[in-house]
Amino acid sequence: IDFGRSDDFSAWAVVIPKDPYRIVSRAYTCRDRPKYLRTPQVDEWIENGWLVEHPGNSVDFAAMVRDLCDAKAQYGVQTWAFDPAFAKVIAQMLTEEFGAETVFQFTQSPRFYNEPVRQFMREFYNGNLEHDGDRCLAWQMSNLATVPNARDELMPAKGGTREYKIDAAVAVLMAFSECLFAEKEEPSIYETGEAGVFL
């Protein structure tokens, strides 16, 4: 989950560890957003449901949490990682809703992004990622750049000016990291097809 400034973009993403990986995301903005975000392209995303617009001059974080509850139920989300910037209040809301054991800060440093970014790039070039045709997400992914540090560890960054939003892209990378490092549970007989049960 990447919470931007209240009058900017915010986003969450779920990455489902299948072959290919399936990406589901939702981005948010507010009606009284900055002028540079009031464009025909943004209006099209809102009209088609790729970007959720909240009334007023700030994103409704309580409404976001309700959507996260729906996503948890629909996709069986096990953990939520969030960027702690601008997120003190909503982090508390998430902890109260989902429990401290499943909600945690994702440290925003190359050390923690490096491996997920590199693996994500490999999966992308291998054609092993899919999403639901979300044009707002596609635009934000196209804005994403990677910046190496002195140890050649990669960190996501904007590939341009402030107009180049990457909130959903960063949320995808955090969710993808969860897929790589989350503890794997033993599959049930229903998942394996054993004991005469087939899916």
KOLVEX-176531 format. One line per 3 residues: number of its first residue (from 1); their letters; for each residue x, y, z of N, C-alpha, C, O. Coordinates in nm, 2 decimals. Each point is the difference from the previous one (the first is absolute). Layout:
BEGIN
NUM) A) X Y Z X Y Z X Y Z X Y Z; ...
END
This chain:
BEGIN
1) IDF) 0.09 -0.12 0.00 -0.09 0.12 0.00 0.09 0.12 0.00 0.09 0.01 0.08; -0.12 0.09 -0.17 0.08 0.12 -0.01 -0.09 0.12 0.02 -0.08 0.03 -0.09; 0.09 0.03 0.20 -0.09 0.12 0.03 0.08 0.13 -0.04 0.10 0.03 0.06
4) GRS) -0.15 0.04 -0.16 0.06 0.12 -0.04 -0.06 0.11 0.09 -0.07 -0.02 0.10; 0.10 0.15 -0.13 -0.06 0.11 0.07 -0.15 -0.01 -0.02 -0.05 -0.05 -0.10; -0.02 0.11 0.19 -0.15 -0.02 0.00 -0.06 0.06 -0.12 -0.11 -0.04 -0.04
7) DDF) 0.17 0.14 -0.03 -0.06 0.07 -0.12 0.07 -0.06 -0.12 -0.01 0.07 -0.11; 0.07 -0.18 0.12 0.08 -0.05 -0.12 -0.05 -0.14 -0.03 -0.12 -0.02 0.01; 0.20 -0.07 -0.05 -0.03 -0.14 -0.03 0.03 -0.09 0.12 0.10 0.03 0.07
10) SAW) -0.18 -0.13 -0.05 0.04 -0.11 0.09 -0.04 -0.13 -0.07 -0.08 0.01 -0.10; 0.13 -0.12 0.14 -0.03 -0.12 -0.07 0.03 -0.13 0.09 0.08 0.01 0.09; -0.15 -0.12 -0.12 0.04 -0.13 0.05 0.01 -0.10 -0.11 -0.06 0.02 -0.11
13) AVV) 0.13 -0.12 0.13 0.01 -0.11 -0.10 0.00 -0.14 0.07 0.06 -0.01 0.11; -0.11 -0.08 -0.17 0.01 -0.14 0.04 0.06 -0.08 -0.11 -0.04 0.01 -0.12; 0.14 -0.09 0.15 0.07 -0.09 -0.10 -0.03 -0.14 0.04 0.03 -0.04 0.11
16) IPK) -0.09 -0.03 -0.20 -0.04 -0.14 0.03 0.10 -0.09 -0.06 0.03 0.00 -0.12; 0.04 -0.09 0.20 0.11 -0.08 -0.04 -0.05 -0.12 -0.08 0.00 -0.11 0.05; -0.03 0.14 -0.18 -0.03 -0.11 -0.09 0.10 0.01 -0.12 0.09 0.07 0.01
19) DPY) -0.11 -0.16 -0.11 0.08 0.00 -0.11 -0.09 0.03 -0.13 -0.06 -0.09 -0.05; 0.05 0.21 0.01 0.08 0.12 0.04 -0.05 0.07 0.13 -0.11 -0.03 0.04; 0.19 0.11 0.01 -0.04 0.08 0.11 -0.12 0.09 -0.04 0.01 0.06 -0.11
22) RIV) -0.11 -0.05 0.19 -0.11 0.09 -0.03 0.00 0.12 0.09 0.02 -0.01 0.12; -0.03 0.13 -0.18 0.01 0.13 0.07 -0.14 0.06 0.00 -0.06 0.02 -0.11; 0.01 0.02 0.23 -0.12 0.07 0.01 0.03 0.13 0.08 0.07 -0.01 0.10
25) SRA) -0.11 0.12 -0.15 0.03 0.13 0.07 -0.11 0.10 -0.01 -0.09 -0.02 -0.08; 0.09 0.12 0.17 -0.09 0.10 0.00 0.07 0.13 0.04 0.07 0.00 0.10; -0.09 0.11 -0.18 0.06 0.13 0.03 -0.12 0.10 0.04 -0.11 -0.02 -0.05
28) YTC) 0.15 0.12 0.13 -0.10 0.09 0.05 0.05 0.14 -0.02 0.12 0.03 0.00; -0.21 0.06 -0.02 0.03 0.15 0.00 -0.12 0.07 0.06 -0.10 -0.06 0.03; 0.11 0.19 -0.02 -0.12 0.08 0.05 -0.04 0.10 -0.11 0.07 0.03 -0.09
31) RDR) -0.20 0.01 0.10 -0.05 0.09 -0.10 0.08 0.13 -0.01 0.02 0.06 -0.10; 0.01 0.00 0.22 0.08 0.13 0.00 0.15 -0.03 0.01 0.07 0.05 0.08; -0.03 -0.12 -0.18 0.14 -0.04 -0.01 0.08 0.11 -0.07 -0.06 0.10 -0.06
34) PKY) 0.19 -0.10 0.06 0.08 0.10 -0.06 -0.03 0.01 -0.15 -0.04 -0.09 -0.06; 0.06 0.21 0.00 -0.04 0.03 -0.13 0.07 -0.10 -0.10 -0.06 -0.04 -0.10; 0.19 0.01 0.12 0.07 -0.09 -0.09 -0.06 -0.14 0.00 0.04 -0.08 -0.09
37) LRT) -0.13 0.05 0.18 -0.06 -0.14 0.00 -0.15 0.01 -0.06 -0.07 -0.09 0.01; 0.03 0.21 -0.05 -0.13 0.02 -0.06 0.02 0.00 -0.15 0.00 0.10 -0.07; 0.00 -0.22 0.01 0.03 -0.01 -0.14 -0.11 -0.10 -0.06 -0.06 -0.08 0.07
40) PQV) 0.04 0.09 -0.21 -0.09 -0.10 -0.06 0.04 -0.14 0.02 -0.09 -0.09 0.02; 0.22 0.06 -0.01 0.04 -0.14 0.03 -0.04 -0.05 0.13 -0.05 -0.11 0.02; 0.06 0.20 0.09 -0.04 -0.04 0.13 -0.15 -0.01 0.01 -0.05 -0.09 0.06
43) DEW) -0.02 0.18 -0.13 -0.15 -0.01 -0.01 -0.04 -0.14 -0.06 -0.10 -0.06 0.05; 0.17 0.02 -0.15 -0.03 -0.13 -0.07 0.02 -0.11 0.10 -0.08 -0.10 0.01; 0.18 0.10 0.07 0.03 -0.11 0.10 -0.11 0.00 0.10 -0.05 -0.11 0.04
46) IEN) 0.00 0.22 0.01 -0.10 0.01 0.09 -0.13 -0.06 -0.06 -0.07 -0.08 0.07; 0.04 0.12 -0.19 -0.12 -0.04 -0.06 -0.01 -0.15 -0.02 -0.10 -0.07 0.01; 0.22 0.01 -0.04 0.01 -0.15 -0.02 0.03 -0.08 0.12 0.01 -0.12 -0.01
49) GWL) 0.00 0.19 0.13 0.02 -0.08 0.12 0.14 -0.03 0.03 0.02 -0.08 0.10; 0.07 0.13 -0.17 0.14 -0.04 0.02 0.06 0.10 0.11 0.11 -0.03 0.06; -0.18 0.14 -0.03 0.04 0.09 0.10 -0.12 0.04 0.08 -0.10 0.04 -0.06
52) VEH) 0.10 -0.05 0.19 -0.11 0.04 0.08 0.01 0.14 0.05 0.11 0.04 0.05; -0.21 0.04 -0.08 0.00 0.14 0.04 -0.09 0.02 0.13 -0.12 -0.03 -0.01; 0.18 0.09 0.11 -0.08 0.03 0.12 -0.03 0.15 0.00 0.08 0.08 -0.05
55) PGN) -0.20 -0.05 0.10 -0.04 0.15 0.01 0.09 0.08 0.09 0.06 -0.06 0.09; -0.05 0.19 -0.11 0.07 0.08 0.09 0.15 0.02 -0.04 0.04 -0.03 -0.12; 0.04 0.06 0.22 0.14 0.03 -0.03 0.10 -0.10 0.06 0.12 0.03 0.02
58) SVD) -0.17 -0.15 0.01 0.09 -0.10 0.05 -0.06 -0.14 -0.03 -0.12 -0.02 -0.01; 0.21 -0.08 0.00 -0.04 -0.14 -0.02 -0.06 -0.04 0.14 0.05 0.03 0.10; -0.16 -0.10 -0.12 -0.07 -0.06 0.12 0.06 -0.13 0.04 -0.03 -0.10 -0.05
61) FAA) 0.12 0.11 0.15 0.08 -0.12 0.04 -0.09 -0.10 0.06 0.03 -0.12 -0.01; -0.14 0.16 0.08 -0.09 -0.10 0.06 -0.07 -0.08 -0.11 -0.02 -0.12 0.01; -0.01 0.18 -0.12 -0.06 -0.07 -0.12 0.11 -0.10 -0.06 -0.04 -0.11 -0.04
64) MVR) 0.16 0.16 0.04 0.11 -0.09 -0.05 0.01 -0.13 0.09 0.01 -0.11 -0.05; -0.02 0.13 0.18 0.01 -0.11 0.09 -0.12 -0.10 -0.03 0.02 -0.12 0.01; -0.14 0.17 -0.03 -0.11 -0.08 -0.04 0.03 -0.08 -0.12 -0.04 -0.12 -0.01
67) DLC) 0.10 0.18 -0.09 0.04 -0.07 -0.12 0.10 -0.11 0.03 0.00 -0.11 -0.06; 0.09 0.14 0.15 0.11 -0.10 0.03 -0.07 -0.12 0.07 0.05 -0.11 -0.02; -0.15 0.14 0.10 -0.07 -0.12 0.06 -0.07 -0.08 -0.10 0.01 -0.13 0.01
70) DAK) -0.07 0.19 -0.11 -0.06 -0.08 -0.11 0.11 -0.08 -0.08 -0.02 -0.11 -0.03; 0.13 0.18 0.01 0.11 -0.07 -0.07 0.05 -0.12 0.08 0.03 -0.11 -0.06; -0.01 0.12 0.19 0.04 -0.11 0.08 -0.09 -0.11 -0.01 0.04 -0.12 -0.01
73) AQY) -0.17 0.14 0.02 -0.10 -0.10 -0.01 0.00 -0.07 -0.14 -0.02 -0.12 -0.01; 0.03 0.20 -0.10 -0.01 -0.05 -0.13 0.13 -0.08 -0.04 -0.01 -0.10 -0.07; 0.13 0.15 0.11 0.12 -0.06 -0.05 0.08 -0.08 0.10 0.10 -0.05 -0.02
76) GVQ) -0.15 0.05 0.15 0.06 -0.07 0.10 0.14 0.06 0.04 0.10 -0.08 0.02; -0.09 0.21 -0.01 0.12 0.07 0.03 0.05 -0.05 0.14 -0.08 0.00 0.09; 0.21 -0.03 -0.08 0.06 -0.05 0.12 0.07 0.11 0.08 0.00 0.00 0.12
79) TWA) 0.07 0.09 -0.19 0.07 0.11 0.06 -0.02 0.13 -0.08 -0.02 0.00 -0.12; 0.03 0.11 0.19 0.00 0.13 -0.06 0.13 0.08 0.03 0.03 0.01 0.12; 0.04 0.03 -0.22 0.12 0.08 0.02 -0.03 0.14 -0.04 -0.07 0.02 -0.11
82) FDP) 0.11 0.08 0.18 -0.03 0.14 -0.04 0.12 0.09 0.02 0.09 -0.02 0.08; -0.09 0.12 -0.17 0.10 0.11 0.01 -0.04 0.09 0.11 -0.11 0.06 -0.01; 0.19 -0.04 0.11 -0.04 0.08 0.12 -0.01 0.15 -0.02 -0.06 0.07 0.08
85) AFA) 0.11 -0.02 -0.20 -0.02 0.14 -0.02 -0.14 0.04 -0.01 -0.08 -0.06 -0.07; 0.04 0.17 0.14 -0.14 0.05 0.00 -0.10 -0.10 0.05 -0.12 0.01 -0.03; 0.16 -0.11 0.11 -0.09 -0.11 0.03 -0.02 -0.03 0.15 -0.04 -0.11 0.04
88) KVI) 0.07 0.21 0.05 -0.01 -0.03 0.14 -0.15 -0.04 0.04 -0.02 -0.10 0.07; -0.07 0.18 -0.11 -0.14 -0.02 0.04 -0.06 -0.13 -0.07 -0.06 -0.08 0.07; 0.08 0.07 -0.20 -0.05 -0.12 -0.06 0.07 -0.13 0.04 -0.06 -0.11 0.00
91) AQM) 0.19 0.12 0.04 0.07 -0.12 0.04 -0.07 -0.05 0.13 -0.02 -0.12 0.02; -0.03 0.21 0.07 -0.07 -0.04 0.12 -0.13 -0.06 -0.04 -0.04 -0.10 0.06; -0.03 0.15 -0.16 -0.13 -0.05 -0.05 0.02 -0.15 -0.05 -0.08 -0.09 0.03
94) LTE) 0.19 0.07 -0.11 0.03 -0.13 -0.05 0.03 -0.10 0.11 -0.05 -0.11 -0.01; 0.13 0.15 0.10 0.04 -0.09 0.11 -0.13 -0.04 0.08 -0.01 -0.11 0.04; -0.08 0.21 -0.01 -0.12 -0.04 0.07 -0.09 -0.09 -0.08 -0.07 -0.09 0.06
97) EFG) 0.07 0.10 -0.19 -0.08 -0.08 -0.09 0.05 -0.14 -0.02 -0.07 -0.09 0.00; 0.20 0.09 -0.03 0.06 -0.13 -0.04 0.09 -0.07 0.10 0.04 -0.11 -0.01; 0.00 0.19 0.11 0.09 -0.06 0.10 0.15 0.03 -0.02 0.04 0.01 -0.12
100) AET) 0.03 0.02 0.23 0.14 0.04 -0.02 0.09 -0.11 -0.06 0.10 0.04 -0.06; -0.14 -0.16 0.07 0.08 -0.11 -0.05 0.00 -0.01 -0.16 0.08 -0.07 -0.06; -0.18 0.14 0.00 -0.01 -0.01 -0.15 0.02 0.14 -0.07 0.00 0.01 -0.12
103) VFQ) 0.03 0.09 0.20 0.02 0.14 -0.05 0.13 0.05 0.04 0.03 0.01 0.12; 0.06 0.03 -0.21 0.13 0.05 0.04 0.05 0.10 -0.10 -0.04 0.01 -0.11; 0.14 0.07 0.16 0.06 0.10 -0.09 0.10 -0.07 -0.09 0.08 -0.09 0.04
106) FTQ) -0.08 0.13 -0.16 0.10 -0.04 -0.10 0.11 0.11 -0.01 -0.03 0.10 -0.05; 0.14 -0.13 0.10 0.11 0.10 0.01 0.04 0.04 -0.14 0.03 -0.08 -0.09; -0.04 0.21 0.07 0.03 0.06 -0.14 0.15 0.02 -0.02 0.04 0.11 0.01
109) SPR) 0.03 -0.22 -0.04 0.14 0.01 -0.03 0.04 -0.10 -0.10 -0.07 -0.10 -0.02; 0.18 0.13 -0.05 0.04 -0.10 -0.11 0.03 -0.14 0.06 -0.03 -0.10 -0.07; 0.07 0.09 0.19 0.03 -0.13 0.06 -0.13 -0.09 -0.01 0.02 -0.12 -0.03
112) FYN) -0.13 0.17 0.05 -0.12 -0.08 0.01 -0.07 -0.01 -0.14 -0.08 -0.09 -0.02; 0.10 0.19 -0.07 -0.06 0.00 -0.13 0.08 -0.08 -0.10 -0.05 -0.05 -0.10; 0.18 0.04 0.12 0.09 -0.05 -0.11 -0.04 -0.13 -0.06 -0.03 -0.01 -0.12
115) EPV) 0.01 -0.10 0.21 -0.03 -0.13 -0.06 -0.14 0.00 -0.06 -0.02 -0.06 -0.11; -0.08 0.11 0.18 -0.14 0.00 -0.07 0.00 0.08 -0.13 -0.06 -0.05 -0.09; 0.13 0.16 0.08 0.01 0.07 -0.12 0.06 -0.08 -0.11 -0.05 -0.01 -0.11
118) RQF) 0.16 -0.05 0.14 0.08 -0.08 -0.11 -0.09 -0.12 -0.04 0.00 -0.03 -0.12; -0.06 -0.04 0.22 -0.08 -0.11 -0.04 -0.13 0.04 -0.08 -0.04 -0.07 -0.09; -0.02 0.18 0.13 -0.11 0.05 -0.07 0.03 0.03 -0.14 -0.07 -0.03 -0.10
121) MRE) 0.19 0.09 0.07 0.04 0.03 -0.13 0.02 -0.13 -0.08 -0.03 0.00 -0.12; 0.09 -0.10 0.18 0.01 -0.13 -0.07 -0.13 -0.06 -0.04 -0.02 -0.05 -0.11; -0.08 0.05 0.21 -0.13 -0.05 -0.03 -0.07 0.08 -0.11 -0.07 -0.05 -0.09
124) FYN) 0.09 0.18 0.09 -0.06 0.09 -0.11 0.06 -0.04 -0.13 -0.08 -0.02 -0.10; 0.21 0.01 0.08 0.06 -0.03 -0.13 -0.03 -0.14 -0.04 0.00 -0.03 -0.12; -0.03 -0.06 0.21 -0.04 -0.14 -0.03 -0.15 -0.01 -0.03 -0.05 -0.11 -0.03
127) GNL) -0.03 0.22 0.04 -0.14 0.00 -0.03 -0.08 -0.07 0.11 -0.10 -0.06 -0.03; 0.15 0.06 0.15 -0.06 -0.08 0.11 -0.08 0.09 0.10 -0.01 -0.03 0.11; -0.04 0.15 -0.16 -0.08 0.09 0.08 -0.13 0.03 -0.08 0.01 0.02 -0.12
130) EHD) -0.12 -0.01 0.19 -0.12 0.04 -0.07 -0.08 0.09 0.10 0.01 -0.01 0.12; -0.09 0.10 -0.19 -0.09 0.09 0.08 -0.13 0.01 -0.08 -0.01 -0.06 -0.11; -0.08 0.13 0.16 -0.13 0.01 -0.06 -0.02 0.11 -0.10 -0.12 0.05 -0.01
133) GDR) 0.22 -0.01 -0.05 -0.01 0.11 -0.10 -0.02 0.14 0.06 -0.05 0.09 -0.06; 0.10 -0.08 0.18 -0.01 0.13 0.08 0.10 0.10 -0.06 0.12 -0.01 0.01; -0.18 0.11 -0.08 0.09 0.10 -0.07 0.07 0.09 0.09 0.11 0.05 -0.02
136) CLA) -0.18 -0.02 0.14 0.07 0.09 0.10 0.12 -0.07 0.05 0.10 0.06 0.02; -0.11 -0.19 0.01 0.11 -0.08 0.05 0.11 -0.01 -0.11 0.12 0.02 0.03; -0.16 -0.04 -0.15 0.10 -0.01 -0.11 0.08 0.13 -0.02 0.12 0.00 -0.02
139) WQM) -0.19 0.11 0.04 0.06 0.13 -0.01 0.10 0.02 0.11 0.11 0.05 -0.02; -0.15 -0.09 0.14 0.09 0.02 0.12 0.12 -0.09 -0.01 0.11 0.04 0.03; -0.13 -0.16 -0.08 0.11 -0.09 -0.02 0.10 0.05 -0.11 0.12 -0.01 0.01
142) SNL) -0.17 0.08 -0.11 0.08 0.06 -0.10 0.08 0.12 0.05 0.10 0.04 -0.05; -0.15 0.02 0.16 0.07 0.11 0.07 0.11 -0.04 0.09 0.08 0.08 0.05; -0.07 -0.21 -0.02 0.09 -0.06 0.10 0.14 -0.01 -0.06 0.02 -0.05 -0.11
145) ATV) 0.08 0.10 0.19 0.14 -0.02 -0.04 0.06 -0.07 0.12 -0.05 0.00 0.11; 0.17 -0.05 -0.13 0.08 -0.06 0.11 0.13 0.07 0.01 0.07 0.03 -0.10; -0.03 0.00 0.22 0.12 0.07 0.03 0.09 -0.08 0.09 -0.04 -0.04 0.11
148) PNA) 0.17 0.01 -0.16 0.09 -0.08 0.08 0.07 0.08 0.10 0.03 0.12 -0.02; 0.01 -0.18 0.14 0.08 0.07 0.09 0.15 -0.05 -0.02 0.03 -0.06 -0.10; 0.06 0.10 0.19 0.14 -0.04 -0.02 0.02 -0.15 0.00 0.10 -0.04 -0.05
151) RDE) -0.19 -0.04 0.11 0.01 -0.14 0.00 -0.07 -0.07 -0.12 -0.02 -0.12 0.00; -0.03 0.21 -0.09 -0.08 -0.05 -0.12 -0.13 -0.07 0.05 -0.05 -0.08 -0.07; -0.01 0.13 0.18 -0.13 -0.04 0.04 -0.10 0.10 -0.05 0.02 0.12 0.00
154) LMP) -0.13 -0.18 -0.06 -0.09 0.08 -0.07 -0.12 0.05 0.09 -0.05 -0.07 0.09; 0.01 0.20 -0.12 -0.11 0.06 0.08 -0.09 0.06 -0.11 0.04 0.07 -0.09; -0.17 -0.09 0.11 -0.10 0.06 -0.09 0.00 0.16 0.01 0.01 0.05 0.12
157) AKG) -0.03 0.02 -0.23 0.00 0.14 0.01 -0.09 0.05 -0.12 -0.02 -0.07 -0.10; -0.02 0.19 0.11 -0.07 0.06 -0.12 0.10 0.02 -0.11 0.11 0.05 0.02; -0.16 -0.07 -0.14 0.08 0.02 -0.12 -0.02 0.13 -0.06 0.03 0.03 -0.12
160) GTR) -0.09 0.07 0.20 -0.02 0.13 -0.06 -0.04 0.10 0.11 0.05 -0.02 0.12; -0.13 0.12 -0.15 -0.04 0.10 0.10 -0.11 -0.05 0.09 -0.03 -0.11 -0.01; -0.03 0.20 0.09 -0.10 -0.03 0.09 -0.12 -0.06 -0.06 -0.08 -0.07 0.06
163) EYK) 0.06 0.11 -0.19 -0.12 -0.06 -0.07 0.01 -0.15 -0.03 -0.10 -0.06 -0.03; 0.22 0.01 0.05 0.02 -0.14 -0.03 -0.03 -0.08 0.13 0.09 -0.03 0.08; -0.22 -0.01 -0.06 -0.04 -0.07 0.12 0.05 -0.15 -0.01 -0.01 -0.06 -0.11
166) IDA) 0.05 0.00 0.22 0.04 -0.14 0.01 -0.06 -0.07 0.12 0.05 -0.11 0.04; -0.15 0.17 0.03 -0.05 -0.06 0.12 -0.04 -0.14 -0.02 0.03 -0.09 0.08; -0.11 0.06 -0.19 -0.05 -0.14 -0.02 0.12 -0.09 -0.04 0.00 -0.12 0.04
169) AVA) 0.10 0.17 -0.11 0.11 -0.08 -0.04 0.08 -0.04 0.13 0.05 -0.12 0.01; -0.03 0.21 0.08 0.07 -0.03 0.12 -0.08 -0.10 0.09 0.06 -0.09 0.06; -0.19 0.11 -0.06 -0.08 -0.10 0.07 0.01 -0.14 -0.06 0.00 -0.10 0.08
172) VLM) 0.01 0.09 -0.21 0.02 -0.13 -0.07 0.13 -0.06 0.04 0.00 -0.12 0.03; 0.11 0.20 -0.02 0.13 -0.06 0.04 0.00 -0.04 0.14 0.06 -0.11 0.03; -0.13 0.18 0.06 -0.01 -0.05 0.14 -0.08 -0.13 0.01 0.04 -0.09 0.07
175) AFS) -0.15 0.08 -0.15 -0.08 -0.12 0.01 0.08 -0.11 -0.07 -0.01 -0.12 0.05; 0.08 0.14 -0.15 0.08 -0.10 -0.07 0.11 -0.05 0.10 0.03 -0.12 0.00; 0.03 0.21 0.08 0.10 -0.04 0.10 -0.07 -0.10 0.10 0.07 -0.10 0.04
178) ECL) -0.19 0.13 0.00 -0.07 -0.09 0.09 -0.01 -0.14 -0.06 0.01 -0.10 0.07; -0.04 0.09 -0.20 -0.01 -0.13 -0.07 0.13 -0.07 0.01 0.00 -0.13 0.01; 0.11 0.20 -0.03 0.13 -0.07 0.00 0.04 -0.05 0.14 0.07 -0.10 0.01
181) FAE) -0.10 0.18 0.10 0.05 -0.03 0.13 -0.10 -0.05 0.10 0.04 -0.05 0.11; -0.16 0.05 -0.15 -0.10 -0.05 0.10 0.02 -0.15 0.03 0.04 -0.07 -0.09; -0.07 0.03 0.21 0.02 -0.14 0.03 -0.10 -0.08 -0.07 -0.12 0.03 -0.01
184) KEE) 0.17 -0.14 -0.06 -0.09 -0.09 -0.07 -0.06 -0.10 0.09 0.07 -0.07 0.08; -0.20 0.05 -0.10 -0.07 -0.10 0.08 -0.01 -0.13 -0.08 0.00 0.01 -0.13; -0.01 -0.12 0.19 -0.02 -0.13 -0.07 -0.14 0.00 -0.06 -0.10 0.04 0.06
187) PSI) 0.10 -0.08 -0.19 -0.13 0.00 -0.07 -0.10 -0.11 0.06 0.05 -0.10 0.04; -0.17 0.13 -0.04 -0.10 -0.09 0.04 -0.03 -0.10 -0.10 0.04 0.01 -0.12; -0.11 -0.12 0.15 -0.04 -0.10 -0.10 -0.09 0.06 -0.11 0.00 -0.05 -0.11
190) YET) -0.07 0.15 0.15 -0.09 0.07 -0.10 0.08 0.07 -0.11 -0.04 0.01 -0.11; 0.16 0.04 0.15 0.09 0.07 -0.09 0.08 -0.09 -0.08 0.03 0.03 -0.12; 0.01 -0.15 0.17 0.08 -0.09 -0.07 -0.07 -0.10 -0.08 0.06 -0.06 -0.09
193) GEA) -0.19 0.04 0.11 -0.08 -0.10 -0.07 0.02 -0.14 0.05 -0.05 -0.09 -0.06; 0.11 0.08 0.18 0.01 -0.13 0.06 -0.13 -0.05 0.06 -0.10 0.08 0.01; 0.09 -0.21 0.02 -0.12 -0.06 0.06 -0.12 0.02 -0.09 -0.11 0.01 0.05
196) GVF) 0.13 -0.01 -0.18 -0.11 0.00 -0.09 -0.06 0.13 -0.02 -0.11 0.01 -0.06; 0.17 0.10 0.11 -0.06 0.13 -0.01 0.08 0.08 -0.10 0.12 0.01 0.00; -0.19 0.04 -0.11 0.06 0.07 -0.11 -0.06 0.13 -0.01 -0.12 0.02 0.02
199) L) 0.20 0.08 -0.06 -0.05 0.14 -0.02 -0.01 0.02 -0.15 -0.04 0.11 -0.04
END
